[in-house]
Amino acid sequence: MDIELPPGSERWPSRLREELSTDLKPAGVLIPIVQRRRDLTILMTRRADYLAHHPGQVSFPGGRMEEADVDIVETALRETEEEVGIARHQVTVIGHMRPTPTITGYAVTPTVGLIEDDLQLTPDPGEVADIFEVPLEYLMDMSNYQESYRDFKGQKFRVIEVQFEGQRIWGATAFMLSRFINYIKNNS
């Protein structure tokens, strides 16, 4: 599987790099771009605090691929509908990015989709504690991205972090987000 490890991963112990790039379960998320009247926003969720994996963390809607899913795009659209109530027909898929590994053993493929601003959100309280939107203009400003460090398996790792109105976007989600923003900047 052609995954993309974060910057600095070349300094990680080889055992950890191998662990984060083999035997990964496929998962898909949607990077939902909401077309508001005056600007574009990215819709994000904060996961419920009692979930087994990544509780309380900010993420894109999405999850693990199921046998019934035709492909990873279907996974992202199905999970988005289940988690926040955005129906598949409301999303215009415009592309996808290379998978990102997570420490929980998933290869997460981001699908990028446009959504009109007349959406009605229905969060699943079993999975989602909050839904919010971050203006694309805010995310395009690289001064809003900070470096922080996280300890994992006895090693200190650099992670990207974005603070927005009390929400902390970090880890794999921030990495996927920064890759998406860099793609926009380099291809505009």
C-alpha positions in Angstrom: 0.0 0.0 0.0 1.4 3.4 -1.0 1.0 5.4 2.3 2.5 8.8 3.1 4.3 9.0 6.5 4.6 12.5 8.1 7.7 14.7 7.8 10.4 13.6 10.2 9.4 10.0 10.1 12.8 9.1 8.5 14.2 9.7 12.0 11.8 7.3 13.7 13.0 3.8 14.7 12.8 1.4 11.8 10.6 -0.9 13.8 8.0 1.8 14.3 8.2 2.9 10.6 7.6 -0.7 9.6 4.7 -1.1 12.1 3.0 2.0 10.7 3.3 0.8 7.1 2.4 -2.9 7.2 -0.8 -4.9 7.9 -2.9 -1.7 8.0 -6.7 -1.9 7.8 -8.3 0.4 5.2 -10.3 3.3 6.3 -11.7 6.4 4.6 -12.5 9.9 5.6 -14.2 12.8 3.8 -12.6 16.2 3.7 -15.9 18.0 3.3 -15.6 21.5 1.7 -18.7 23.4 2.4 -19.5 26.1 -0.2 -20.9 28.9 1.9 -22.2 32.1 0.2 -19.1 34.1 1.2 -16.4 31.6 1.6 -15.4 27.9 1.7 -15.1 26.0 5.0 -13.9 22.6 6.0 -16.4 20.6 8.2 -14.8 18.7 11.1 -16.1 16.7 14.0 -15.0 16.1 17.5 -15.2 12.5 18.4 -17.3 11.4 21.5 -15.2 11.2 24.7 -16.0 7.6 25.4 -14.9 6.0 22.1 -12.2 3.4 22.3 -9.9 5.0 19.6 -9.1 8.7 19.5 -11.7 9.8 22.1 -12.5 13.6 22.1 -10.1 14.2 19.2 -11.0 16.4 16.2 -11.3 14.4 13.0 -12.9 14.3 9.6 -16.0 12.2 9.3 -15.1 8.7 8.4 -14.1 5.2 9.5 -13.1 1.7 8.8 -13.9 0.1 5.4 -16.6 -2.6 5.6 -17.1 -5.6 3.4 -20.2 -4.1 1.7 -18.2 -1.0 0.7 -17.4 -1.0 -3.0 -14.3 1.2 -2.5 -12.7 3.6 -0.1 -14.7 6.5 -1.5 -17.9 4.6 -0.6 -16.5 4.1 2.9 -16.0 7.8 3.3 -19.4 8.7 2.0 -21.2 6.0 4.1 -19.4 7.0 7.3 -20.1 10.7 6.7 -23.8 10.0 6.3 -23.8 7.8 9.4 -21.8 10.3 11.6 -23.1 13.7 10.5 -26.1 13.1 8.3 -24.8 14.4 5.0 -26.3 12.2 2.3 -24.1 10.8 -0.4 -26.0 12.6 -3.1 -25.1 15.9 -1.4 -21.4 15.4 -1.9 -19.6 16.0 -5.2 -16.4 14.0 -5.0 -13.5 15.9 -6.6 -10.6 13.6 -5.7 -8.7 11.7 -3.1 -5.3 11.7 -1.5 -2.7 9.0 -0.6 -3.5 7.0 2.6 -2.1 8.1 5.9 -1.2 5.5 8.6 -2.5 5.9 12.2 -1.0 4.5 15.4 -4.2 2.4 15.7 -3.3 0.4 12.6 -5.4 2.0 9.9 -4.4 3.3 6.4 -6.8 6.3 6.1 -7.5 7.6 2.6 -8.9 11.1 2.5 -11.6 11.7 -0.1 -12.3 15.4 -1.0 -15.8 16.5 -1.6 -17.8 19.7 -2.2 -21.0 20.2 -0.3 -23.6 23.0 -0.9 -24.4 25.2 2.1 -28.0 24.1 2.5 -27.0 21.0 4.4 -28.9 19.7 7.5 -26.5 18.1 9.9 -27.6 15.3 12.2 -24.7 14.2 14.4 -24.7 10.6 15.7 -24.3 11.1 19.5 -22.8 7.6 19.7 -19.8 8.8 17.7 -19.8 12.6 17.4 -19.6 15.1 20.3 -19.5 18.3 18.1 -19.5 19.5 14.5 -17.8 22.7 13.5 -16.4 24.4 10.4 -13.0 26.1 9.9 -12.8 28.7 7.1 -10.5 27.6 4.3 -8.9 31.0 4.4 -7.8 30.4 8.0 -6.4 27.0 7.1 -4.5 28.5 4.1 -2.5 30.7 6.5 0.4 28.5 7.5 1.1 30.7 10.5 -1.9 28.9 12.1 0.0 25.6 12.0 2.2 24.9 15.0 4.7 22.1 15.8 4.3 20.2 19.0 5.7 16.9 20.3 4.1 13.7 21.4 5.5 10.7 23.2 4.7 7.4 21.7 6.3 4.1 22.6 9.1 5.8 24.4 9.9 8.1 21.5 9.2 11.8 21.0 7.6 12.7 17.7 6.9 16.0 16.0 3.2 16.5 15.2 1.4 19.3 13.4 -1.3 21.2 15.3 -3.9 23.9 14.5 -5.9 25.7 17.1 -9.3 27.1 16.0 -11.9 28.6 18.4 -11.0 26.2 21.2 -10.6 23.1 19.0 -7.3 21.4 18.7 -6.7 19.7 15.4 -3.6 17.5 15.5 -2.0 14.2 14.7 -3.1 12.3 11.5 -6.0 14.7 10.9 -3.8 17.8 11.0 -1.3 16.0 8.8 -4.0 15.1 6.2 -5.3 18.7 6.4 -1.8 20.2 5.9 -1.2 17.9 2.9 -4.5 19.0 1.4 -3.8 22.7 1.9 -0.3 22.3 0.4 -1.8 20.6 -2.6 -4.2 23.6 -3.1 -1.4 26.1 -2.7 0.9 24.2 -5.1 -1.8 23.7 -7.7 -3.7 27.0 -7.8 
